């Protein structure tokens, strides 16, 4: 499961961030999180699809997201940007 704290939005433009956090968009006071809870991964022909429940503004909808599998990661630290 993945969770986004809606008050964490940061576009680098204060006025835009304030608007996104307001009731116009994310309404962080009423809906502090956006979540994605994965379900089984499905194969659709040659395509791999990640299926899950996406919840925003208290509404949950099932999403299907095509993904590209790149194979096993040999060094889990290699996929992180250097500090």
Buried (B, 14 or more C-beta within 10 A) or exposed (E): EEEBEBBEBEEEEEEEBEBBBEEEEBBBEEBBBBBBEEEEEEEEEEEBBBEBBBBBEEEEEEBEEEEEEEEEEEEEEEEEEEE
